[in-house]
Amino acid sequence: MNKFLLSRKIYINLNFFYALFVGGLIYTVSSPIIIEIGQKLGSNIGQTSLIFSFYFGGFISGSFLSSFIVRFLSKKRLLILFSFILAISSFSMFYVANYFYLIPVFYLIGLSIGFIESQTSIIVVDVNKGSEALYVNLSQVFFGIGAFVGPLIPVFLLKYKIDWKYSYLIAFFACVAGIIYLLFIDLSKYEIFILRKKIESKTGNSEKKSFIKAKIFDKTNKNINTFEEVKCKDYIKKINHFDENENSNEKPFDRVIKKNLAPKDKFVFLVLIFCMFFYVCAETGLAMWIPTFLRVSKFFNESLAGQTLSYFWFATVFGRIAIGLLTKKIKITILLQFIIFTSIICCLMGIFSNNTIITVILFILTGFFSAGIWPLIVSEGGLKYSIEKNFVISIIIVFGGFGGLFAPWLLGFILSKFNLFISFNLINLFFFLLLLLVFILYLFEKKYSYLNKKS
């Protein structure tokens, strides 16, 4: 890869890392102020916490859209559009008037982040061939940094008696900065490089390959010089048409589920999507309830409770860096089992601890060890199903969205029937079910050697 493409690769990575930073910031900015939002709107803790269900309802929709509309429109234009929707939705929270106003606002926030996160994960896998797990982990480091900053904003504002609504105004300006950054990014040279590599990897008729190459790299073709993905759609279709492993007339679902995969592969695919489901259930429970649990059950003040959530997310930054480096040395399924088991131990001890400092440290360690679960599951899916990674990664992330939709409702329901302490302990049940699924996946990989080769 020449120096120009290397610098473009770095620029592209940084752009999408920032997009995930903003997504993480907006995802967590509400957590420390659930009680305050409820007081403002006249709703209880359980009702207010359902904003995360609205968020994940939108997230699911955005992830679904991600795998389909990119076939018809430029990725860059779509990313700008959804970033704009995210900015407007964040700004509108400044004018929140009643509980029902939250439903469309958080739905649109989730819709935007779902689309952006899905496409960012796919682009990062595409751009960083050979180091997919490392870079997916690194991208989630920036999500972790955003999630660390998010809770600190309302904590800082409340400390100085400033209305919590200004948190969303700050989030709005962060979105605007991302849109400006995205306007100046040019995917053209790197997209051509990726396409060229894809063509060179084909094993079909050489005359057909030469014809496609000539069409794509025709210097007189103005469409290629300006290179909009939408203008190159015909050429991309021709490439796919000559791919021995793909049929452009088939839907991704048909290729992945009905035809290309053996029963064992289909089972692995199902295990991966339910792994993501249970992980996001656990993560959402932690992100949503840590400040409230500490304020209600451990009698922390709002500042320390909010800071603990920030420390939790800050720990995920270092956790994802460390786990990303370990992916070069340790098999993904083995690494997953270790970090999930350790997360369960730390979370359980944090829940039952009566010492303030030890409780904070244990939740920080929970964030550190659980940090790599999301990117490792995504990497595992992208590596095992490289032919249809766009579809597979999108579906894995969609099922994560279902987990985020389900967890707030279930935790709120248990809270209404019992108490916050029992509700919060469900997080460890989600982690345990995730550990069980990863252990099953590990046994499959040991039994079937071809799965080991794909990882």
C-alpha positions in Angstrom: 0.0 0.0 0.0 1.5 3.4 -1.0 2.0 6.3 1.3 -1.1 8.1 0.0 -3.4 5.2 0.6 -1.9 4.7 4.1 -2.5 8.3 5.1 -6.0 8.0 3.6 -6.6 4.9 5.7 -5.5 6.7 8.9 -7.8 9.6 8.0 -10.8 7.3 7.4 -10.2 5.4 10.6 -10.0 8.6 12.7 -13.2 9.9 11.1 -15.2 6.9 12.1 -13.5 6.6 15.5 -14.8 10.1 16.2 -18.3 9.1 15.0 -18.2 6.3 17.6 -16.9 8.8 20.2 -20.0 10.9 19.7 -22.3 7.8 19.8 -20.8 6.8 23.1 -21.2 10.3 24.5 -24.9 10.5 23.6 -25.6 6.9 24.8 -24.4 7.6 28.3 -25.2 11.2 28.9 -28.7 10.4 30.2 -27.7 7.7 32.7 -26.6 9.9 35.7 -29.8 12.0 35.4 -32.6 9.4 35.1 -33.9 10.6 38.5 -33.7 14.3 37.5 -35.4 13.6 34.1 -38.2 11.7 35.9 -38.7 14.6 38.4 -38.9 17.1 35.5 -41.4 15.0 33.6 -43.4 13.6 36.5 -42.4 9.9 35.9 -40.9 7.3 38.2 -37.5 5.7 37.8 -38.9 2.6 36.0 -40.8 4.6 33.5 -37.9 7.0 32.8 -35.5 4.2 32.3 -37.6 3.0 29.4 -35.9 5.8 27.3 -33.2 3.1 26.7 -35.9 0.9 25.2 -36.9 3.7 22.9 -33.3 4.2 22.1 -32.7 0.5 21.2 -35.9 0.4 19.2 -34.4 3.0 17.0 -31.0 1.3 17.1 -32.6 -1.9 15.7 -34.2 0.0 12.9 -31.0 1.8 12.0 -29.0 -1.4 12.0 -31.6 -3.1 9.7 -31.6 -0.1 7.4 -27.8 -0.2 7.3 -27.7 -3.5 5.4 -30.2 -2.5 2.8 -30.1 1.2 1.8 -26.3 1.3 1.3 -27.1 -0.8 -1.8 -28.8 2.2 -3.4 -27.2 5.3 -1.9 -23.7 6.5 -1.2 -22.4 5.6 2.2 -20.9 9.0 2.7 -24.2 10.8 2.0 -26.1 8.4 4.3 -23.6 8.9 7.1 -24.0 12.6 6.8 -27.8 12.3 6.8 -28.0 10.1 9.9 -25.4 12.3 11.7 -27.6 15.3 10.9 -30.7 13.4 12.4 -28.6 12.6 15.5 -27.6 16.3 15.9 -31.2 17.6 15.6 -32.5 14.9 18.0 -29.9 15.8 20.6 -30.7 19.5 20.2 -34.4 18.9 20.6 -33.8 17.3 24.1 -33.1 20.9 25.2 -36.8 21.6 24.8 -38.2 18.4 26.3 -41.7 19.1 27.6 -43.3 15.8 28.7 -42.6 12.1 28.9 -44.2 11.2 25.5 -41.8 13.7 23.9 -39.0 11.4 24.8 -40.3 8.5 22.7 -39.6 10.0 19.2 -36.5 11.8 20.3 -34.7 8.7 21.8 -36.0 6.6 18.9 -34.3 8.9 16.4 -31.2 9.0 18.5 -31.1 5.2 18.5 -31.9 5.1 14.7 -29.0 7.3 13.9 -26.4 5.6 16.2 -27.6 2.2 15.0 -26.9 3.1 11.3 -23.6 4.9 12.1 -22.3 2.1 14.3 -23.2 -0.7 11.8 -21.6 1.1 8.9 -18.6 2.1 10.9 -18.0 -1.5 12.0 -18.2 -2.7 8.4 -15.9 0.0 7.0 -13.3 -0.6 9.8 -13.3 -4.3 8.9 -12.9 -3.5 5.2 -10.2 -0.9 5.6 -8.1 -2.8 8.0 -7.6 -6.2 6.4 -5.5 -8.6 8.4 -6.0 -6.7 11.6 -9.8 -6.7 11.8 -10.1 -7.7 15.5 -7.5 -5.2 16.6 -9.1 -2.2 14.7 -12.7 -3.1 15.7 -11.5 -3.1 19.3 -9.7 0.2 18.7 -12.9 1.7 17.2 -14.7 0.7 20.4 -12.0 2.4 22.4 -13.3 5.7 21.1 -16.9 4.6 21.9 -15.6 4.0 25.4 -14.0 7.4 25.6 -17.3 9.0 24.5 -19.1 6.9 27.0 -16.7 8.1 29.7 -17.1 11.8 28.8 -21.0 11.5 28.6 -21.8 11.0 32.3 -19.3 13.7 33.3 -21.2 16.4 31.4 -24.4 16.3 33.5 -22.4 15.7 36.7 -20.4 18.8 36.1 -23.5 20.9 35.2 -25.4 19.7 38.3 -22.4 20.5 40.5 -22.6 24.1 39.4 -26.4 24.2 39.5 -26.8 24.4 35.7 -29.8 22.8 34.1 -29.1 19.2 32.9 -30.7 20.0 29.6 -27.5 21.8 28.6 -25.9 18.3 28.4 -27.7 17.7 25.2 -26.7 21.1 23.8 -23.1 20.1 24.3 -23.8 16.7 22.6 -25.4 18.7 19.7 -22.2 20.6 19.0 -20.2 17.4 19.2 -22.4 16.0 16.4 -22.0 19.2 14.3 -18.2 18.8 14.5 -18.5 15.2 13.2 -20.7 16.3 10.3 -18.1 18.9 9.3 -15.3 16.3 9.5 -17.4 13.9 7.4 -18.0 16.5 4.7 -14.3 16.7 3.9 -13.6 12.9 3.9 -13.0 11.3 0.5 -13.4 7.6 0.3 -12.7 7.4 -3.4 -9.0 6.4 -3.6 -9.3 3.8 -0.9 -12.6 2.4 -2.3 -10.9 2.0 -5.7 -8.0 0.2 -3.9 -10.4 -2.1 -2.2 -12.2 -2.9 -5.4 -9.0 -3.6 -7.2 -8.0 -6.0 -4.6 -11.4 -7.7 -4.8 -11.1 -8.1 -8.6 -7.5 -9.5 -8.3 -8.8 -12.1 -5.9 -11.3 -13.5 -8.4 -10.6 -16.8 -10.1 -13.0 -16.5 -13.0 -12.4 -15.8 -16.7 -9.4 -13.5 -17.1 -11.0 -11.7 -20.0 -14.0 -10.8 -17.9 -11.7 -9.5 -15.2 -9.7 -7.4 -17.6 -13.0 -6.0 -19.0 -14.1 -5.0 -15.5 -10.7 -3.5 -14.7 -10.8 -1.4 -17.8 -14.2 -0.1 -17.0 -13.3 0.8 -13.5 -10.0 2.4 -14.2 -10.8 4.1 -17.4 -9.2 7.5 -17.0 -11.6 9.2 -19.4 -14.6 8.2 -17.3 -15.6 11.3 -15.3 -17.8 9.2 -12.9 -14.7 7.3 -11.8 -12.6 10.4 -11.4 -15.1 11.9 -9.0 -16.0 8.4 -7.7 -19.3 8.4 -6.0 -20.3 4.9 -4.8 -23.7 5.3 -6.3 -22.2 6.0 -9.8 -20.0 2.9 -9.5 -22.9 0.6 -8.6 -23.0 -1.0 -12.1 -19.3 -1.9 -11.9 -19.7 -3.3 -8.4 -22.6 -5.5 -9.7 -20.4 -6.8 -12.5 -17.7 -7.7 -10.0 -20.2 -9.6 -7.9 -21.7 -11.2 -10.9 -18.3 -13.0 -11.7 -17.7 -13.9 -8.0 -18.0 -17.7 -7.9 -19.3 -17.5 -4.3 -22.0 -14.9 -4.9 -25.1 -14.5 -7.0 -26.1 -10.8 -7.3 -29.8 -11.8 -7.9 -30.0 -13.5 -4.5 -30.8 -11.7 -1.2 -28.1 -11.8 1.5 -30.4 -13.8 3.8 -30.8 -16.5 1.1 -27.0 -16.7 0.6 -26.1 -16.8 4.2 -28.9 -18.9 5.8 -30.5 -21.0 3.0 -27.7 -22.0 0.7 -24.0 -21.3 1.5 -23.9 -22.5 5.1 -23.7 -26.0 6.3 -26.0 -26.8 9.4 -22.9 -26.4 11.7 -22.2 -22.9 10.3 -25.8 -21.9 10.7 -25.7 -23.0 14.3 -22.5 -20.9 14.9 -24.2 -17.9 13.3 -27.2 -18.3 15.7 -24.8 -18.6 18.7 -23.0 -15.4 17.7 -26.2 -13.3 17.4 -27.5 -14.6 20.8 -24.1 -13.8 22.3 -24.5 -10.2 21.2 -28.1 -10.2 22.5 -27.1 -11.2 26.0 -24.0 -9.0 26.1 -26.0 -5.9 25.2 -28.6 -6.9 27.8 -25.8 -6.9 30.4 -24.1 -3.7 29.1 -27.4 -1.8 28.9 -28.2 -2.8 32.5 -24.8 -1.5 33.7 -24.9 1.7 31.6 -28.5 2.4 32.6 -28.5 1.4 36.3 -25.0 1.9 37.8 -25.6 5.5 38.9 -29.2 4.9 40.0 -28.3 1.6 41.8 -25.4 3.4 43.7 -27.6 6.3 44.6 -30.6 4.2 45.8 -29.0 1.1 47.2 -25.5 2.3 48.2 -26.4 5.9 49.1 -23.9 7.5 46.9 -24.4 11.2 46.1 -25.2 12.0 42.4 -21.7 13.3 41.7 -19.9 10.1 42.9 -22.5 7.8 41.3 -22.2 9.6 37.9 -18.4 9.6 38.2 -18.4 5.8 38.9 -20.2 5.3 35.6 -17.6 7.5 33.8 -14.8 5.5 35.5 -16.5 2.3 34.3 -16.4 3.5 30.7 -12.9 4.9 31.0 -11.8 1.5 32.1 -13.4 0.1 28.9 -10.9 2.3 26.9 -7.9 0.5 28.4 -9.7 -2.8 28.4 -10.3 -2.7 24.7 -6.7 -1.7 23.9 -5.4 -4.5 26.0 -7.8 -7.1 24.7 -7.3 -5.9 21.1 -3.5 -6.6 21.5 -4.2 -10.0 23.1 -6.3 -11.1 20.0 -2.9 -11.5 18.2 -1.8 -14.0 20.8 -5.0 -15.7 22.1 -7.9 -17.4 20.3 -11.0 -15.2 20.4 -13.3 -17.8 22.0 -10.8 -18.5 24.8 -10.3 -14.8 25.4 -14.0 -14.3 25.5 -14.5 -16.9 28.2 -11.9 -15.4 30.4 -13.1 -11.8 30.2 -16.8 -12.8 30.7 -16.0 -15.0 33.7 -13.9 -12.2 35.2 -16.7 -9.7 34.6 -19.2 -11.8 36.4 -16.9 -12.1 39.5 -16.2 -8.3 39.6 -19.8 -7.4 39.1 -21.1 -9.8 41.8 -18.6 -8.5 44.3 -19.4 -4.9 43.4 -23.1 -5.5 44.0 -22.5 -7.1 47.4 -19.7 -4.8 48.6 -20.4 -2.4 51.5 -17.2 -0.4 51.1 -17.5 2.7 48.9 -14.0 2.6 47.5 -14.0 -1.2 46.9 -17.5 -0.9 45.2 -16.2 1.8 42.8 -13.0 -0.2 42.0 -15.0 -3.4 41.3 -17.3 -1.7 38.8 -14.3 -0.2 37.2 -12.8 -3.7 36.8 -16.1 -4.9 35.4 -15.8 -2.3 32.7 -12.2 -3.2 32.0 -12.8 -6.9 31.6 -16.2 -6.7 29.8 -14.8 -4.1 27.3 -13.7 -6.5 24.6 -16.8 -8.6 24.4 -18.7 -6.5 21.9 -15.8 -6.0 19.4 -14.7 -9.7 19.7 -18.2 -10.9 18.8 -18.3 -8.6 15.8 -14.8 -9.6 14.7 -15.7 -13.3 15.1 -18.7 -12.8 12.8 -16.7 -10.8 10.2 -13.9 -13.4 10.1 -16.2 -16.5 9.8 -18.5 -15.0 7.2 -16.3 -12.8 5.1 -18.4 -13.2 1.9 -21.4 -11.6 3.5 -19.8 -9.7 6.4 -22.0 -6.7 5.7 -25.2 -8.7 6.3 -23.7 -10.9 9.1 -22.3 -7.9 11.1 -25.5 -5.9 10.6 -27.6 -8.8 11.9 -25.3 -9.4 14.9 -25.6 -5.7 15.8 -29.4 -5.8 15.3 -29.7 -8.6 17.8 -27.6 -6.6 20.2 -30.3 -3.9 19.7 -33.0 -6.4 20.7 -31.0 -7.0 23.9 -30.9 -3.3 24.5 -34.7 -3.1 23.9 -35.4 -6.1 26.1 -33.2 -5.4 29.1 -34.6 -2.0 30.2 -38.2 -3.4 30.0 -37.3 -6.5 32.0 -35.2 -4.7 34.6 -38.0 -2.1 35.0 -40.6 -4.9 35.4 -38.5 -6.7 38.1 -38.1 -3.3 39.8 -41.8 -2.7 39.9 -42.4 -6.2 41.4 -39.5 -6.4 43.8 -36.7 -3.8 44.2 -33.7 -2.3 42.5 -31.2 -4.6 44.2 -32.9 -7.8 42.7 -33.4 -6.1 39.3 -29.7 -5.1 39.1 -28.6 -8.7 39.8 -30.2 -9.8 36.5 -27.1 -8.4 34.8 -25.1 -11.3 36.1 -27.7 -13.7 34.7 -27.1 -12.2 31.3 -23.4 -12.5 31.6 -23.7 -16.2 32.7 -25.9 -17.0 29.7 -23.4 -15.3 27.4 -20.5 -17.3 29.0 -22.5 -20.5 28.3 -23.0 -19.7 24.6 -19.3 -18.8 24.2 -18.3 -22.1 25.8 -20.6 -23.9 23.3 -18.9 -22.0 20.4 -15.5 -23.0 21.8 -16.5 -26.7 21.9 -17.7 -26.4 18.3 -14.4 -24.9 17.2 -12.5 -27.7 18.9 -14.6 -30.4 17.3 -14.7 -28.9 13.7 -11.2 -27.9 12.6 -12.4 -25.8 9.6 -13.9 -23.3 12.1 -10.5 -23.0 13.7 -9.0 -22.1 10.3 -11.6 -19.4 9.7 -10.7 -17.8 13.0 
